[in-house]
Amino acid sequence: MNLIHNEDERSKKYNPLKRVMKINEKGNEVEILTTEGRLAQGLGSILFKAYSGEVEYKKHENAKFMRVEWRR
């Protein structure tokens, strides 16, 4: 989770509106809600580089919404 928090802090320095809004932990799953799709995409990429696994990017018809799923 430190990796997520560090990326959130870094992104807020460049644009305060680009941030992690909420982190929900449900058992062995974690859901992270962001204000921008590019931040979600970046978090998925960072998790993949750090821990391998699989990353799936699903861009919604509405370009402002993106779902990123990472699993190991």
C-alpha positions, -999 to +999 in steps of 0.1 A: +000+000+000+030+023+005+035+022-033+000+035-039+003+062-013+037+073-027+023+076-062-008+095-049+015+120-032+037+124-063+007+130-085-008+156-062+024+177-064+018+181-102-020+184-101-039+186-068-071+174-085-054+142-097-056+120-066-067+088-049-102+095-035-108+063-015-093+030-007-116+001+002-102-031+015-125-062+012-108-093+024-079-100+001-092-074-025-084-037-025-105-012-045-089+022-052-110+050-066-092+079-084-102+112-098-087+105-132-083+075-155-047+082-162-038+079-125-056+046-123-037+034-154-004+046-138-012+027-106-019-005-125+014-001-144+034+005-112+018-025-095+027-047-125+063-035-126+068-040-089+049-073-084+043-088-118+010-105-123-017-095-148-030-060-155-062-054-175-073-020-187-109-015-196-118+019-210-155+027-208-175+042-236-174+074-216-137+084-220-137+097-184-141+063-168-115+036-168-113+003-148-079-011-141-076-046-126-044-060-114-041-095-100-013-118-090 
